[in-house]
Amino acid sequence: MFRQYSLNRLLILFVTAGFLFLTVDAVLEHWKIFAQEIWAYVPVVFSAIGCIISAVTVVRWEKRLIRLMHATLVAAFIISAAGLYFHIAEEDITELTGAQLEHEQKEKEKPLLAPLSFAGLAAVGLLGTSRKWQAEVV
């Protein structure tokens, strides 16, 4: 089935699977904080959109879809940087109640490398859609 795909398409197929995994993982990891933090929805929504765009790009492989994929991958770098900021940022804990203090202790358990998975997918995707490294004529 995959023999008809070039290496470029296979890399974008890998990115599609990565975005699908990140959608599921972000939902599972952010489940408890969806009600508290509106920003917790960003990686879920973005990875779902990225999964759809990359899947369509793999199937149709046209110039305009590849450009849309490039824009999505550049946005993935931005999402990665923003996620890293939100995972590192600390709030002032001097005026917190007991429940809020307990919540803040759980917040410190945020994985710092989790947002960087978007950057890794973006790097692989940009390599797969690079004009200088084409294995297939568009």
C-alpha positions as CSV (number, residue, x, y, z in Angstrom):
1,M,0.0,0.0,0.0
2,F,2.8,2.5,0.9
3,R,5.0,1.5,-2.0
4,Q,3.3,4.1,-4.2
5,Y,4.2,6.9,-1.8
6,S,7.5,8.7,-2.0
7,L,9.7,9.3,1.0
8,N,8.3,12.8,1.2
9,R,4.7,11.5,1.5
10,L,5.8,8.9,4.0
11,L,7.4,11.6,6.2
12,I,4.1,13.6,6.1
13,L,2.2,10.4,6.9
14,F,4.5,10.0,9.9
15,V,3.6,13.6,10.9
16,T,-0.1,12.8,10.5
17,A,0.3,9.8,12.9
18,G,2.2,12.1,15.3
19,F,-0.5,14.7,15.3
20,L,-3.1,12.0,15.9
21,F,-1.1,10.7,18.8
22,L,-0.7,14.3,20.2
23,T,-4.4,14.8,20.0
24,V,-5.1,11.8,22.1
25,D,-2.2,12.5,24.5
26,A,-3.2,16.1,25.0
27,V,-6.8,15.2,25.8
28,L,-5.7,12.6,28.3
29,E,-3.0,14.8,30.0
30,H,-5.1,18.0,30.0
31,W,-8.4,16.4,31.0
32,K,-8.4,17.6,34.6
33,I,-7.5,21.2,33.8
34,F,-9.9,21.9,30.9
35,A,-12.4,23.6,33.2
36,Q,-9.7,25.7,34.8
37,E,-7.4,26.8,31.9
38,I,-8.8,27.8,28.5
39,W,-5.2,27.5,27.1
40,A,-5.3,23.7,27.7
41,Y,-7.5,23.4,24.7
42,V,-4.9,24.9,22.3
43,P,-2.7,21.7,21.8
44,V,-5.8,19.5,21.4
45,V,-7.4,21.7,18.8
46,F,-4.2,22.5,17.0
47,S,-3.1,18.9,16.8
48,A,-6.5,17.8,15.5
49,I,-6.3,20.5,12.8
50,G,-2.8,19.5,12.0
51,C,-3.8,15.8,11.7
52,I,-6.6,16.7,9.2
53,I,-4.4,19.0,7.1
54,S,-1.5,16.6,7.0
55,A,-3.8,13.7,6.1
56,V,-5.3,15.6,3.2
57,T,-1.8,16.6,2.1
58,V,-0.7,13.0,2.0
59,V,-3.7,12.0,-0.1
60,R,-3.8,14.8,-2.6
61,W,-0.1,16.2,-2.6
62,E,-0.7,19.4,-4.4
63,K,1.4,22.7,-4.2
64,R,-1.3,24.7,-2.4
65,L,-1.8,21.9,0.2
66,I,1.9,21.6,0.7
67,R,2.0,25.4,1.3
68,L,-0.8,25.0,3.8
69,M,1.1,22.2,5.4
70,H,4.2,24.5,5.6
71,A,2.0,27.2,7.4
72,T,0.7,24.6,9.8
73,L,4.2,23.4,10.6
74,V,5.5,26.9,11.2
75,A,2.5,27.3,13.5
76,A,3.5,24.1,15.3
77,F,6.9,25.8,16.2
78,I,4.9,28.7,17.6
79,I,2.6,26.4,19.6
80,S,5.6,24.5,20.8
81,A,7.3,27.7,22.1
82,A,4.0,28.9,23.7
83,G,3.4,25.5,25.4
84,L,6.9,25.5,26.7
85,Y,6.3,29.0,28.2
86,F,3.1,27.8,29.8
87,H,4.7,24.7,31.2
88,I,7.6,26.7,32.7
89,A,5.8,29.9,33.9
90,E,5.2,30.1,37.6
91,E,2.5,32.2,39.3
92,D,2.9,34.2,42.5
93,I,1.9,31.8,45.3
94,T,2.0,34.3,48.2
95,E,-1.8,34.9,48.3
96,L,-3.2,31.4,47.5
97,T,-5.7,29.4,49.5
98,G,-5.0,25.8,50.5
99,A,-6.9,24.3,47.5
100,Q,-5.1,26.7,45.1
101,L,-1.7,25.8,46.7
102,E,-2.4,22.1,46.3
103,H,-3.4,22.8,42.6
104,E,-0.1,24.7,42.1
105,Q,1.9,21.8,43.5
106,K,0.3,19.6,40.9
107,E,1.0,22.2,38.2
108,K,4.7,21.9,39.0
109,E,4.5,18.4,37.7
110,K,4.0,19.6,34.1
111,P,6.4,17.8,31.7
112,L,8.7,20.4,30.2
113,L,9.5,18.4,27.0
114,A,5.9,17.6,26.1
115,P,5.3,20.9,24.1
116,L,8.6,20.3,22.2
117,S,6.9,17.3,20.5
118,F,5.2,19.8,18.2
119,A,8.6,21.3,17.2
120,G,9.9,17.8,16.4
121,L,6.9,17.0,14.2
122,A,7.3,20.4,12.5
123,A,11.0,19.7,11.8
124,V,10.2,16.3,10.3
125,G,7.3,17.7,8.3
126,L,9.4,20.6,6.9
127,L,12.0,18.2,5.9
128,G,9.4,16.1,4.1
129,T,7.9,19.0,2.2
130,S,11.2,20.8,1.5
131,R,11.7,21.9,-2.1
132,K,15.4,21.1,-2.0
133,W,14.7,17.5,-1.0
134,Q,12.0,16.3,-3.3
135,A,11.6,12.7,-4.1
136,E,8.5,13.3,-6.1
137,V,7.5,15.8,-8.8
138,V,4.6,18.0,-7.6
